[in-house]
Amino acid sequence: AARTTACSSSSMALLPIWLTSNRWLSFVFSVYLTACAGTIYIASLYLKELRTDWFHASPTAEDKIEQLVFACNLGNWLPICGFLYDSRIGGPAVTVWVGAFFLFVGYCGLYLSLTGVFDAAYWQLWVLWFLWGHGSGYFDAAAVATSAFNFPRHRGRVIGVVKSTFGLSGSVMTQVYLAFFSGSGHAPEFLLFLGLALPLAGCICTIFVHRVPEYMHRDADNPGWRFALSYTLVLCLALCLMGATLLRAFTPLDESHGFSLGVLVAIGALLLSLLSVTRRSAAVGVFAAPQAEANRRPCDTLPLTQSQPRNGKALDAIEPEVGTMSSTLSVSSSTDAPEPPAAPSSLTNAHVLDTVRSLNFWLQFGCFLVGCGGGVVVINNMHPIVLAQIADASAAKRTSDVLVSLLSVFNCLGRMGCGLLSDLLRKRAPRPLFLVAALALMALSHALLIGARSALSLYLGVCLCGLAYGALWTLVPTLSVELYGLRHFAATYGVFSIAATAASLLYSTELATKVFDAHATAAREGDEGEGPQCDGDACFRLTHVVVIAGCVAGAIGAALLTLRTREFYMNTLAKIE
């Protein structure tokens, strides 16, 4: 008997078939979902005001704020959401609903604390920060896992677009803040907005985000031009956000409310334009074959047969027709004759507990940890890195603003470009080989940042760091579904997020901060409100050296992973057209 996963909602059967059978509609709303999930990147917008309200005159204010930021990062990367998504009661809708609840409780709790409705103890503030960060992780998990399921032949491309909007979501939310909530005293209102708008937007997205069986989408929906248009629009969004940041940095437009509204209108137009990729260009799936409607299940989940491997055994060693969930359900769109069995699209389909006991998992985990560490060091310490090389504080501030924008754009390019190239070249280069390239780029970026006295070295180092960091966030989920299967993909992807948490703690909080403090001096006279200052190469030299060494070791591990999986990628996965 087949093992079936429970429907995420009993009302799913009541939805019209055009709503649950269009994987491109699900893709676009997955993009919107991740655009609501990156609020961990915008905490700095209101931290200064929160520091004054909560920890005024406290000698440990900086440490407490740092721990709150770590709480939201820990919540965001904790893998509980993945286990929920993969469970019998899970699926995209339930996962997003739970995440919306956590976002509502976390942000609205902070709003009530700031407005004096209740006097929150520090541990309660920590829990609230953890909750809203944790809720964001549920949105991301639902979007990535559903997109990976719906696009078995284009996983690199679809995950690249979805993850790129997660990286840009912080910039999008920043524009909302600047348009309506900038200025002193508006932090509580902004937190209330986040606590109400994000859960509502997420719940609306669940109407359209579904797992669509493969017999409903095939190649007749012309994925080529749809992905090209998606890439173009997301790239335009990234350039729009970068342009707005640069104009604010170098012109008086920073004070213009009309300019902020105009940027928001442009962002909204670009996001809404993504809906154009959902247009059906041919009769496909359920519209082409009455038989497909007869085989359609009333919910957005698929059966997993008992013949599928449970012990992590390679799928190319068993009968091809049970290699993937989609191949067991494929139905011809024009005839009742059975199709040839499809090649398996994953190396194993093991339980997550079996996955974490494999060498491949730990090789990939270590690569992600050291690569992520190099990225978060630059992201979390951009201004101190620039200030250590540029003595003029005002010039350093302008340079930091430009570099933050460039980092965001190249982060987006890395996520989309790596997904596209690794898909196009999959018959010539195993995808883990791109992991080697990403770690090599990360090592090169930090080599350029050591003693980056020239502007060229500083700019080039940050841009390469953005490319490498973005590529990692596309490669890790794509490799996870290909090497460990779809059965427990969301949980496996969530476990890899622990590496990002460890990287943030070890590389940024511990290593970079301690090296900086060891060479720092007290704030210069007249720099009221500034923390310790550090000038010169020594401020981050040891940090850069450790990152480079870690990336070199990681690249060796990625090369070993490439050798271990080369036969699967070149002889099995390459057969999937």
N, C-alpha and C positions, 0 to 999 in steps of 0.2 A: 504494500500500500504506500502511496506517496505521502510524504510529509509536507504539509501545507502550512504557510504562514498566515496568521489571522489578518483580516482586513483592518486597515488603520481606521476605518470609519464605516459604520453600517449604512451611512447615507451615500457611499461611493456609487452604489448601483443606480442611484437616482440621477446621477449626473449625465448629461448628454454625451453620446459617444464621441462627438467631435472634440469635446473638452478633454477626455481621458486618453485619446488616441494620437494626439498631436505632440510628438516629442519636442518639436521646436517651440511650442508654446510653453512646455515645461522648462525648456532650456532658458528662455528669456526671463521667466519668473524666478528661475534659480539665480540668474544674474542679479535680479532685483533683490532677492533674498540676501545674497552676499553683500550687496551694497548697504544693507542694514546691519551687517554683522561686524564691521570693523571699528566699532566705537572704542576699542582698547587703544587706538592710535590718537585719540583726541582728548585724553585726560588732561594734557598740559594746558588746554584752553581754560579750564576752570580751577586748576590746582592752586594757583596763587590765592584766589579768593577763599577757597576751602581752608588753606593753611591759616589764613587770618582768622576765620570764624571758629575753627576747631582747636588750633594749637597756638594761639596768640601768645607770644613771649615764652613759649616752651623751648628749652634748650635742645630737646630731642625732636623738634618738629620735622626736620629733614628726614630723620630715620623713620619716623612714623608715616610720613607721606610715601617714602620709598617702599615701605611694607604694604601700604594700601595698593600701590601700583602693582606690586608683585602679586597681591591677592587677586586682582582682576586678570592678570596674565595667567596665573595658576588655574583659575576657574575656566578661562577660555580654552586652555590646552588640556584640561582633564578629560580623559576619554570616556566618561560615563555616557555621553550622548551617543557615541558610536554603538555601545552595547544596547542602548534602548532602540536605536534605529534597526538593528539586526534582530531584535527579539520578536516573539510572536505577536505582541501587542504594539509593535513599533511601526516603522514606515515613515515617510516624509511628513505626513500631516501631524501625527502624534508627536514626533520629535520637535517640530516647529512650535506646536502648542505648549509643550513643556518649556521650551526655551523662552517663549513669549511670557509665560508666567514668571520665570526667574527674572527676566528683564524688568517686568512691571514691579515686582517686589523690591528688587535692588535699587532701581532709580527712584521710585516713589518713596521708598524708605529713606534714601538720602535727602530727598526734597523735604520730607516731614522733619528730619533732624535739623536741616538748615533753617527752616522756618520756625523752629522752636516748639513744634507740636509735641515732640518728646525729646528728652535729653539722652542721646545715645552714648553708651560707653564705647571705649575704643574697640573692644572686641566685637561689638555690634556693628560698628562702622566697617571693620574688616570683613565681617560676614556679608554685609550688603554689597561691598565692592566685589567680593568673590561671586555673589549671586548674579550681578549684572554681567560680569565677565563670562560666567558659566553659560548664561542664556545666549550670549552671542555665539558661543561654540556650537550650540544646537542648530542655529541657523546655517552655519558653515557646513556642518556635517551632513545635514539634510540635502543641501544644494549640491555638494560635491558627490555624495554617494548616489543620488538620483541621476545626476548627469552622467556619471561613469556607467551606470546601468543602461541608460537610454542610448548611448553612443558606443557600442562595443568596438566599432572599427575606427573611431576617431577620438579615442579617449584623451590623447595628448592635447588635441586642439580644444576640445570642449572644456577640459579641466583648466587649460591655460586661460581661456576667456573668463571662466567662473572665478578662478583664483585671482585674476588680475583686477576684477572689480572689488574683491575683498581688500586688496592692497590700496585701491583708490577710494574706498568708502570713507576713510578718515578725512581725506581732502574734501569729499562731497559734504560730509557733516560739518566741516569747518566753514564752508560757504554758508550753510544754514545758520550757524552760530554768528558769523560776521554780519549777516543780513538782518537778523532779528534779536540777537541776544548779546551783542558785544557791548562792552562798557561795564563799569563797576556795578555790582549789585544784582546782576541778571543770572548768576550761576544757578540759583534755585529754580527759576523758570525754565532754564535750558534742561536741567535734569528732569523736571516734570515733563517737558516735551519729549525727551528721549524715552521716559517711562511709559508714555501713552502712545506716541506715534510709532515707535519701532514694533511693539507687540501687535498693534493693529495692522501695520503693513505686512508683518510676517504672516498673520492669520489670513489676510487677503491672498497672499501668494500661495497658500496651501490649496486654494481652489483650483489652481492651474498646475501645480507641481506634482506629477504622478510618475510612477514607473510604468513605462510603455513596453509591452512585449515586442520582440523583434519582428514578428510577423505583421505588425502594424506600421512599420516604418521603412524597411528596405532602402535600396538606393534610388528609388524613383522620386524621393523628395529632394533630390539634387543638393547634397550637402556642400558641394564646392562653393557655389556662389553665396550660400547662406553664411558659411564660415568667413568667407572673404568680406562680406558686408559687416558681420559682427566684429571682426578684427578692426576694420576701418573705423567703425563708430566708437569702439572702446579706445582706440588710439586717439581719435579726435577728442574724446572726453579727457584723456590724460593730458593732451596738449593744451586744451582749454583751461584745465586746472593749473597747469604750470604757467601759462600766460597770465592768469589772474594773480598768481602769487608774485610773479616778477613785476607786474605793473604796480602792485601794492608796495613792493619793496623799493621801487625807484621813482615813483610818482606820488602826487598828493591823493591819488584815488583811494588810498587806505582809509580815508575819512569819509568817503562818498557812499551814502546809503543806496543811492540809485545804481552805482556800479555793482554793488553786492547783489542787488535784485536782478540786474541784467545777467550776471554770471549764473545765478540760479535758474533763470529762464533758459539760458543756453544749455545748462546741464540737463534740465528737464526735457528739453527738445531732443537731445541726443539719446537719453535713456528711452524715451517713448519711441524714437525711430527704430529701436531694436525690434519692436513688434512687427516690422516689415518682413523679418526673416521667417515669420510663422505662416506666411501665405502659402497655400498649397498650389504647387505648379502642375501637379498631375494626380490622377486618381491612384492613390496608394493605400496599402494596408487594408483597413476595414471597408474602404470605399470601393476597392477593386474586387474583393472576393467575398461573396456571401458566406463562404465557409469560415472566414476569419471571424465574422460576427458570432457564428455558432460556437467557436472555440474561445471567445472572449470571456474572461472571468469578471465578476462584478466588483473586483477590487484591484488595486494597483500593485499587487504582489503576485509572485509566481511560485509554482510548486518546485520543490527540490526532491528529486528521486533518491531512494535509498541506495541506488547504485553509484551515486556520486561519492568520491573518496572522502573519508573523514580523517585520515591519518597523515595527510600531507603528501601522499604518493603522487608522483608526476602523472599528469593527465595524459601525456602522450604515450604512456605505457598501457593505457586501457582503451576500450572502444571509443572512437571519436564521438559517437552520437550522444554520449553522456558527459562530454567534456564541459559543456556550459549549459546554463539554464536556457539561454536563448535557442540553442540548437535543438533542444528537445521539443520546442514549441513552433519551430518554423513551419509555415504553411505556404504552399505555392499560391501565387496571386492569380494564376490563370488556368491551372489544371489541378486535378486531384492526385496526380502522380507525385510520389515522394521525391524530395530533393536529395542530392548527394549529401552525406554527412559532413558537417562543418568541422574544421580543425579546432581544437581546443584553444580558447583565448586566454587561458591562465595556466601557469606552471603547476600549481596545486590549488586545491579548494579546501584547505584545512581549517579546522577550528583555530581561533586566535591563540588558544593555549598551546597548540601544537606549533603554530607559526613562531611564537616567541622562543621556542626551543631549537629553532633552526639556525644554522650558521648564516644563511642568506639574510635573515632578519637582522642579526646583530651587525653584520657588515653594513647594511643599509642604515641602521639606527646610528652607528658611529659616524658614518659619513654625514648624515643629516645634522647630528649634534655639532660637529666641528664647523660645518659650513654655516649653520644657523648662528653659531657663536660669533663668527666673523661679521655676519650681517648686523646682529643686534649691538655689537660694540660700536659700529659706526652710527647706527640709527639713534641709539640712546646717548651718544656722546658727541654728536655732530658739532655743537657750538664749542665745547672745550677743545676738541681736536683742532678746529679752525683758529680759536683764540690762542692756542699754544704756538701756532705758526705765524699769526698776523698780530702784531703788537697793538695796532690801532683798534680800539673796541668797536667804534662805529663801522669801520670797514669790515671787521670780523662779523658783525651782526648782518650786514648786507650780504656778505659772502655765504654765511650760514643759510640765510633764507633762499638764496639761489641754489645752493647745494641740496637743500631739503627738497626743493621742487624737482631738481634733476634726478635725485635718488628715487623719488616717487615715480617719475616717468620711466626711468630705466628699469625699475623694479617691475613695472607693468610690461615693458618690452621683453624683459627676461621671462616672465611667466607665459606670455603669448608666443614669443618667438621660439622658446624651447619646446613648447607643446607642438607647434607647427612643424619645426624641423625634425623633431624626433619621430613624428608621425610620417612625414614625407620620406625620411631616410631609413625607416625601420627595416627595409629589406636589405640594406647595406651596412647599417651600423646598429648593434644592439642598444636598446635604450639606456642600460646602465653606463654605456660609454659616455653619454652626455653628463652623467654624474661626475665622471672624471674631469670633463671639461669645465663644469661649473666650479668644482673645488680648485682647479688650477687657476681659473679666473679670480676666485676669491683670494687665493694666495698672492697673485700678482697685484691685486688692488691694494692689499695691505703693504706689500713691498713698496709700492708707489707712495703710500701715505707715510712711510718712515722718513722723517726729515723732509717733508714735501714743502720745500722753500719756494718752489715755483708754483704759480697758479695752475699751470698745465698739469703738473703731477697731482695736485690736490683735486682738480676737477676730474681728471682721467681716473684717479683712484676711486672716487666716490661713484662715478658712472659705472665702472666695472663691478664695483661692489653691489650696486643695484641690480645689474644684469645677473650676476651669480646668485644673489639671494632670491630673486624672483624665479630663476630657473629651478632652484631647489624646491620651492613650494609647488611647482607644477610636476616635477619629476617624482617626488615622494608619493603622492596619491596615485599617480599613474603606474608607477612600478609596483605599488602595493596591490592594485587590482590585477595586474598581469602576473605577478609572482605568487600571490597568495589567494587569489580568487575573489568572487563576488559574495559568496555565502556569508562571510563575516568581514566584508570590506570596511564598513563604517567603523567597527570596533578596532580593526587593525590600523586604520588611518588615525584613529584617536590615540592609540598607543604610541604611534610615531610622534604625536604632538608632545608627548612627555619629553622627547629630546629637545624640543624648542624651549620648554620650561627649564630644563637642566642647563641649556646653553645660556639662557638669559641670566640665570642665577650664577653660574660658574664664570662665564666670560665677562658679563657686564657688571653685575652687582658686586662680585667678589674680585675678580682679576683687575679689570679696568679701573674700578673705583679705588682699590687699594694702591695700585701703581701710581695713579694720579695723586692721591693724598700723600704718598711718600715723597713726592717732588713738589708739592704745592706749598705756597706761602699764604699768609693771611691776605684778605682782600685789600686791594690798594686803597689808599686814603681817597675818599670822595666817591668810592664805588659802593654807596649805601645799598644794602639789600643783596649784595653779591656774596657768593660763597668764596672759598679759597681759590686763589689764582695760580696758574702754572704756565710758564713760558718755556719754550724750547722743545727739542726733540725728545728729551728724556721723559716727558710727561706720559707718553704712550708707547715709547719704543719697545719696552719689554712685552706689552700687550700685543703689539703687532707681530713681534717675533714668535710669541706663543701661538697666535692665530695661524701664522704661516706654517709653523711646524705641524700643527694639528691638521691643516688642510693638505699638506704633503702626505701625512700618514693616511688621511681619509681618501686621498686620490689613489693610494696604493690599495686600500681596501676596496674602493670602487672598481679598480682594475681586476681584482680577484673576483668580485661579484660578476663582472662582465664575462670572465672566463668560465665561471661556474654556470652561467645561464646562456652562454652563446649558442649552444645547440638548439635550445628551445626557441630563441628569438630568430635564428637564421633558418631553421628547418621546419618549425611548427607554426610560430606566430606569423611568419612572413607569407604563409599560404593564405591567410585571411585577406581577402580583397576589400 
